[in-house]
């Protein structure tokens, strides 16, 4: 049975600004092709780009803060929720991401998804179950 992994794509806010309109379309097509290939392989659960602005919500003893989302130049620009037999396979899937072909500032965080609490046997909700 395959394990679930989240691939968080991190990049600079302006990571695609250097691309011409034609190159940007090529990048988007490469992303579609990557998604299509993962779907054919049965490896993709979900994938979405993220808007590069938002809010960071936090709480301290003095109350809630809805501060600026981005305090650095790097943001999570999207994610892929994939299925892989091993973490190494998930890393290989991440390495194929077109983000690396079009920018030099991309980083992809590969994180296993916890689907169940071992200590309580609580199964986290999943609409595909």
C-alpha positions in Angstrom: 0.0 0.0 0.0 1.4 3.4 -1.0 2.0 6.1 1.6 0.9 9.7 1.3 3.3 12.6 0.9 2.9 16.4 0.6 5.3 18.1 -1.7 5.4 21.8 -0.7 6.9 23.9 -3.5 8.9 26.8 -2.1 10.1 29.6 -4.2 10.6 33.4 -4.3 7.6 35.5 -4.7 8.8 36.8 -8.1 10.3 33.5 -9.3 8.6 33.6 -12.7 9.0 37.3 -13.4 12.0 36.6 -15.6 10.0 34.5 -18.0 8.5 35.9 -21.2 4.8 35.4 -21.8 5.7 32.5 -24.1 8.1 30.9 -21.6 5.4 31.2 -18.9 2.9 29.3 -21.1 5.6 26.7 -21.6 6.1 26.4 -17.8 2.3 26.0 -17.3 2.2 23.3 -20.0 5.1 21.5 -18.3 3.1 21.6 -15.1 0.0 20.2 -16.8 2.1 17.5 -18.3 3.7 16.7 -14.9 0.2 16.4 -13.4 -1.0 14.3 -16.2 1.9 11.9 -15.9 1.4 11.6 -12.1 -2.3 10.9 -12.7 -1.5 8.2 -15.3 0.9 6.6 -12.8 -1.7 6.7 -10.1 0.5 8.8 -7.9 -1.5 12.1 -7.6 -4.2 12.8 -5.0 -4.3 16.6 -5.5 -2.3 19.5 -6.7 -2.9 23.2 -6.5 -1.0 26.5 -7.0 -1.3 28.9 -4.1 -1.8 32.7 -4.3 1.3 34.4 -3.1 -0.4 36.6 -0.5 -2.4 35.8 2.6 -2.3 36.1 6.4 -0.3 34.3 9.0 -2.5 33.7 12.1 -0.9 33.2 15.4 -1.9 33.4 19.1 0.1 34.5 22.1 -0.8 35.4 25.7 -1.6 38.9 24.5 -4.1 37.7 21.9 -4.4 36.9 18.2 -2.2 38.3 15.4 -3.1 38.3 11.7 0.2 39.4 10.6 1.8 39.7 7.2 2.0 36.3 5.5 5.4 36.7 4.0 8.2 38.1 6.1 10.9 36.8 3.7 11.1 36.6 -0.1 10.2 32.9 -0.1 6.7 31.5 -0.1 5.0 28.1 -0.7 3.8 28.6 -4.3 1.9 25.3 -4.5 1.6 21.7 -3.3 1.2 18.2 -4.6 -0.4 15.5 -2.5 1.1 12.3 -3.9 1.2 8.6 -3.3 4.6 6.8 -3.1 5.8 3.5 -1.8 8.8 5.1 -0.1 10.2 8.5 0.9 12.8 8.0 -1.8 10.1 7.6 -4.4 8.4 10.7 -3.2 11.7 12.6 -3.5 12.1 11.3 -7.1 8.6 12.6 -7.9 9.6 16.0 -6.5 12.8 16.0 -8.6 10.7 15.7 -11.8 8.8 18.9 -11.0 9.0 21.5 -13.8 9.7 24.2 -11.2 13.4 23.2 -11.3 13.6 23.6 -15.1 12.3 27.1 -15.1 13.8 28.6 -11.9 17.0 28.3 -9.9 15.4 29.2 -6.6 12.9 26.4 -6.2 13.0 24.0 -3.2 10.5 21.3 -2.6 9.8 20.0 0.9 8.8 16.4 1.0 6.7 15.5 4.0 5.0 12.2 4.9 1.3 12.6 5.7 0.1 11.2 9.0 -3.1 9.4 8.3 -3.6 7.8 11.7 -2.6 8.5 15.3 -0.7 5.4 16.5 -1.5 6.0 20.2 -5.2 6.3 19.8 -5.9 4.6 16.4 -7.8 7.8 15.4 -8.0 7.8 11.6 -7.9 11.3 10.1 -10.7 12.1 7.7 -10.1 11.5 4.1 -12.8 12.0 1.5 -11.3 9.2 -0.6 -11.9 6.6 2.1 
